[in-house]
Amino acid sequence: MNDVVAGSIKPFGSKAWANDLLSYGIKVLKGEAMISRPSGRIHVALLIKEDLQEAGFWWQARTLEFWIHKAMRGDFYGPEGADPRSGAERGGSS
């Protein structure tokens, strides 16, 4: 994640930092920020949520939790675990 936007550095623990972390967590869950199985992306998002909670950003943590639940129920994948962006199925080739 890039902490430099429009020439300004977002200080650790600021609201801008928390919003950046929330945005990154959502991208992770959607598979836009990393390549991993859905369970791995959910795990990373849970770690991000924990960081937000520990820093006192309850609104961002709660919002990320909503997205985590969407990922857990499979909203970002088609039927039978297919990834609609690549046409590939989870779990290997047939």
Contact map, one row per residue, 1 for C-alpha under 8 A:
1110000000000000000000010000000000000000000000000000000000000000000000000000000000000000000000
1111100000000000000000000000000000000000000000000000000000000000000000000000000000000000000000
1111100011000000100000000000000000000000000000000000000000000000000000000000000000000000000000
0111111111000000000000000000000000000000000000000000000000000000000000000000000000000000000000
0111111111000000000000000000000000000000000000000000000000000000000000000000000000000000000000
0001111100000000000000000000000000000000000000000000000000000000000000000000000000000000000000
0001111110000000000000000000000000000000000000000000000000000000000000000000000000000000000000
0001111111000000000000000000000000000000000000000000000000000000000000000000000000000000000000
0011101111100000000000000000000000000000000000000000000000000000000000000000000000000000000000
0011100111110101100000000000000000000000000000000000000000000000000000000000000000000000000000
0000000011111101100000000000000000000000000000000000000000000000000000000000000000000000000000
0000000001111100100000000000000000000000000000000000000000000000000000000000000000000000000000
0000000000111110110000000000000000000000000000000000001000000000000000000000000000000000000000
0000000001111111110000000000000000000000000000000000000000000000000000000000000000000000000000
0000000000001111111000000000000000000000000000000000000010000000000000000000000000000000000000
0000000001100111111100000000000000000000000000000000000000000000000000000000000000000000000000
0010000001111111111110000000000000000000000000000000000000000000000000000000000000000000000000
0000000000001111111111000000000000000000000000000001000010010000000000000000000000000000000000
0000000000000011111111100000000000000000000000000000000000010000000000000000000000000000000000
0000000000000001111111110000000000000000000000000000000000000000000000000000000000000000000000
0000000000000000111111111000000000000000000000010001000000000000000000000000000000000000000000
0000000000000000011111111100000000000000000000010000000000011011000000000000000000000000000000
0000000000000000001111111110000000000000000000000000000000000000000000000000000000000000000000
1000000000000000000111111111000010000000000000000000000000000000000000000000000000000000000000
0000000000000000000011111111100000000000000110010000000000000001000000000000000000000000000000
0000000000000000000001111111110000000000000010000000000000000001001000000000000000000000000000
0000000000000000000000111111111110000000000000000000000000000000000000000000000000000000000000
0000000000000000000000011111111111000000100110000000000000000000000000000000000000000000000000
0000000000000000000000001111111100000100110010000000000000000000001100100000000000000000000000
0000000000000000000000000111111110000000000000000000000000000000000000100001000000000000000000
0000000000000000000000000011111111110000100000000000000000000000000000000000000000000000000000
0000000000000000000000000011111111100000000000000000000000000000000000000000000000000000000000
0000000000000000000000010011011111100000000000000000000000000000000000000000000000000000000000
0000000000000000000000000001001111110000100000000000000000000000000000000000000000000000000000
0000000000000000000000000000001111111000000000000000000000000000000000000000000000000000000000
0000000000000000000000000000001001111111100000000000000000000000000000000000000000000000000000
0000000000000000000000000000000000111111100000000000000000000000000000000000000000000000010000
0000000000000000000000000000100000011111110000000000000000000000000000100000000000000000000000
0000000000000000000000000000000000011111111000000000000000000000000000000000000000000000000000
0000000000000000000000000000000000011111111100000000000000000000000000000000000000000000000000
0000000000000000000000000001101001011111111110000000000000000000000000000000000000000000000000
0000000000000000000000000000100000000111111111000000000000000000000100110000000000000000000000
0000000000000000000000000000000000000011111111100000000000000000000000000000000000000000000000
0000000000000000000000001001000000000001111111110000000000000000000000000000000000000000000000
0000000000000000000000001101100000000000111111111000000000000001000100000000000000000000000000
0000000000000000000000000000000000000000011111111100000000000000100100000000000000000000000000
0000000000000000000000000000000000000000001111111110000000000000000000000000000000000000000000
0000000000000000000011001000000000000000000111111111000000000000000000000000000000000000000000
0000000000000000000000000000000000000000000011111111100000011101100000000000000000000000000000
0000000000000000000000000000000000000000000001111111110000001000000000000000000000000000000000
0000000000000000000000000000000000000000000000111111111000000000000000000000000000000000000000
0000000000000000010010000000000000000000000000011111111111011000000000000000000000000000000000
0000000000000000000000000000000000000000000000001111111111001000000000000000000000000000000000
0000000000000000000000000000000000000000000000000111111110000000000000000000000000000000000000
0000000000001000000000000000000000000000000000000011111110000000000000000000000000000000000000
0000000000000000000000000000000000000000000000000001111111000000000000000000000000000000000000
0000000000000010010000000000000000000000000000000001111111111000000000000000000000000000000000
0000000000000000000000000000000000000000000000000001100111111100000000000000000000000000000000
0000000000000000000000000000000000000000000000000000000011111110000000000000000000000000000000
0000000000000000011001000000000000000000000000001001000011111111000000000000000000000000000000
0000000000000000000001000000000000000000000000001101100011111111100000000000000000000000000000
0000000000000000000000000000000000000000000000001000000001111111110000000000000000000000000000
0000000000000000000001000000000000000000000000000000000000111111111000000000000000000000000000
0000000000000000000001001100000000000000000010001000000000011111111100000000000000000000000000
0000000000000000000000000000000000000000000001001000000000001111111110000000000000000000000000
0000000000000000000000000000000000000000000000000000000000000111111111000000000000000000000000
0000000000000000000000000100100000000000000000000000000000000011111111100000000000000000000000
0000000000000000000000000000100000000000010011000000000000000001111111110000000000000000000000
0000000000000000000000000000000000000000000000000000000000000000111111111000000000000000000000
0000000000000000000000000000000000000000000000000000000000000000011111111111000000000000000000
0000000000000000000000000000110000000100010000000000000000000000001111111111000000000000000000
0000000000000000000000000000000000000000010000000000000000000000000111111110000000000000000000
0000000000000000000000000000000000000000000000000000000000000000000011111110000000000000000000
0000000000000000000000000000000000000000000000000000000000000000000001111111110010000000000000
0000000000000000000000000000000000000000000000000000000000000000000001111111110000000000000000
0000000000000000000000000000010000000000000000000000000000000000000001100111110000100000000000
0000000000000000000000000000000000000000000000000000000000000000000000000111111011110000000000
0000000000000000000000000000000000000000000000000000000000000000000000000111111111110000000000
0000000000000000000000000000000000000000000000000000000000000000000000000000111111000000000000
0000000000000000000000000000000000000000000000000000000000000000000000000000011111000000100000
0000000000000000000000000000000000000000000000000000000000000000000000000100111111100000110000
0000000000000000000000000000000000000000000000000000000000000000000000000000111111110011110000
0000000000000000000000000000000000000000000000000000000000000000000000000001110011111111110000
0000000000000000000000000000000000000000000000000000000000000000000000000000110001111111000000
0000000000000000000000000000000000000000000000000000000000000000000000000000000000111110000000
0000000000000000000000000000000000000000000000000000000000000000000000000000000000111111000000
0000000000000000000000000000000000000000000000000000000000000000000000000000000001111111100000
0000000000000000000000000000000000000000000000000000000000000000000000000000000001110111110010
0000000000000000000000000000000000000000000000000000000000000000000000000000000111100011111110
0000000000000000000000000000000000001000000000000000000000000000000000000000000011100001111100
0000000000000000000000000000000000000000000000000000000000000000000000000000000000000000111110
0000000000000000000000000000000000000000000000000000000000000000000000000000000000000000111111
0000000000000000000000000000000000000000000000000000000000000000000000000000000000000001101111
0000000000000000000000000000000000000000000000000000000000000000000000000000000000000000000111
